[in-house]
Amino acid sequence: MGNNPKICGEKNMTIIAFPTIDANGEKSKISNHFGRAPYYVLYEKETKQFSVINNKSEHFGGGYKAPSLLEDNHVNVLICQGLGQRALQRFNESNVAVYLTTKTLVEEALRDFNDGKLTLCTESEACEGKGKHH
């Protein structure tokens, strides 16, 4: 597992992102809220490679919006425990599929995704913001 933010430049490959509280690849703990996660673990499905990127979004003093950071890294699937309605809307507009999980580790959530056990996040499942986070 490296810290290379671009594990794949090919837009047609499946890259799955997980917001995490640590940088331990598939052993990372999933953050309870997408935008406030300090890291994102990226998994390139075709090569089965993991990488980690730092969250450089505005929540951590950067100028990025968290969805833009993932889009710049060619992410097309997000698996998280929760996210805001604006982030969900942005991902929907960018054709990034957002799935919800209750698992605490990346490897567990990835297994559920591969087994078809996760469901797409709906607008009613996204938090409204204003401090109402998961």
C-alpha positions, 0 to 999 in steps of 0.5 A: 500500500502506497500513498500515491494519490493516483493509483489509476489514471484510467477512468474506466476502472473501478476505484472505490473510496472509503473515508477512514480515521487511519491510514492502514489500507484494508485494515483502516477504520471507517469514519462515521462521516465522509467529509470529516474523515482525515484519510480516504482509502482507495481500492482499485478493483481490477488490480486489487491495490489499496492506497491512501490519500489525505483529506485536503478538503476545507474541513482540514484547512485545504481549499478542496471540497471533499467530493472534488478530491475524490473525483480528481482521483477517479473514484466512481464508488464511495462506501461510507457510514454517512454523508451530507445531502450536498455531498450526495447530490454532488456525487450523484451529479458526477455519477459516483455511486454512494453506498452505505455500510454499518461495518467498521473496517474497510475490508469488511465493507469491501466484502459486503460490497463485493457480495452485493449486500450494500444498498445505494444511499438515498437522499433521505438517508443523508444527513442535513448538515447543521451539526447533525452528523452520524 
